[in-house]
Amino acid sequence: MSAARALLLAAAAIFAMVVGCNAILGNRSGSLVDDGMDATTSDAASDGFFLSDAPVDQALPDASGAFDAAVGCPPGQKNCAGACISIINPNFGCGGPSCDICPNQHATKVDCIGLDGGIACKATCADGYRDCAGAFNGCETDISKSDNCGGCGIKCSANYVCSKGAGGIYGCVSTCPAGQLQCVAGGDCIDTTTDTAHCGGCTTPCSPPANADPTCAGSTCGFRCKALFHDCGGVCVPDSTVTACGVACKDCTPSASLNVTPSCDLGACTYTCLGGTADCDNDLPQGTSGDGCEVALATSTKHCGTCPNDCTLQGPSGSTASCVGGACNFACNGGSHNCAAACVPDNSTAQCGAGCVDCAANAPAQSSLSCNSGSCAYACALGFADCNGDIGLLGAGNGCETNTTNDNANCGGCNAPCTGSTYCCKSACIDVAQSCL
């Protein structure tokens, strides 16, 4: 397991435990600055805590197929300008809703820790500095000065100045010890071999490049990149720089075809799918060597709305699937239509037309039925006819009411009467003298 992953799991465990306790006790989020000082001693380095509220996890698209075009980040990450960033990354404000860098003024390093129901920024102050303001602005107080000599609020009395003694302990003295100077009358004691404002002499301050803190060793100026920055070719760049990621200063920039937002998260190139896209073949961890977020969730029939939602495995037999707005749609193939989520033939007499009418339920006696152009059609059986024209009333009339085989008024067909001394026999008029055999 990588160190970053171990830290993330530990922070998540602390966060879960503290959130649970706070919920029980009714606590609310606050802030803590660990001064770590008393009136008589000082540390070579001190810690400043800057609390950020823990973010609410952003929901991933619903596995049922509901589609949300917004970028969703899994638990333990938050959305920063379209990229999913670990909540233990101080370059993005740890667990807070802001993605701004944690305060790093005069800090040698900044970490994220679980604290008071959130994931907080934790700054380790450089030698000679403290966070006395408690205003989340880094290690802003110089404890080599008489106003805060060796610790926050420790003020030297009259005729005393501040000096760094054995073991790196600052204290108030009446006379500067050997090897230290007062560069101004009544000023604090200066060691010009290590003091960055007076390196090698009272008038030689060190001037570091951008995003760097000055150093002075052996009366010679140097610089080190600020906490949360690193050196790339003599330039201090943020640890989150996409084009200069990690100690190797790797360029994480992807090609546009990958449909991803690049980021540098905890010193490694990471990629987040653009809203509405997904990495359904799981090659995103390979970075730019894979095909990225290859699926458009709004229109992909194989991955509609979510990767596992395959429309082609759903829908009725005889239909063609499509994906519209991240939801599966189905259209019956030519020659069929939809009835109760099933595709039935257009000539089905049991489910005729868009209304899915059962033609048999309205069929008149002595008739045959069919479904033509989406409507029920009826034809009288041989020897019968609809002479009053009500067969099209779908059961409201009397249908094939006339027996044309023996009806003298409609012999062989409607309005074909037998006249004179004839009568209707087997659909034909014959003389009454003849027998109907």
Secondary structure, 3 states (H helix, E strand, C coil): CCHHHHHHHHHHHHHHHHHHHHHHHCCCCCCCCCCCCCCCCCCCCCEEEECCECCCCCCCCCCCCCCCCCCCCCCCEEEECCEEEECCCHHHCCCCCCCCCCCCCCEEEEEEEEECCEEEEEEEECCCEECCCCCCCCCCEECCCHHHCCCCCCCCCCCCEEEECHHHCEEEECCCCCCCEECCCCCCEECCCCCCCCCCCCCCCCCCCCCEEEEEECCEEEEEECCCEEEECCEEEECCCCCCECCCCECCCCCHHHCEEEEEECCEEEEEECCCEECCCCCHHHHHHCCCCCEECCCCCCCCCCCCCCHHHCCCCCEEEEEECCEEEEEECCCEEEECCEEEECCCCCCECCCCECHHHHCCCCEEEEEECCEEEEEECCCEECCCCCHHHCCCCCCCCEECCCCCCECCCCCECCCCCEEEECCEEEECCCCCC
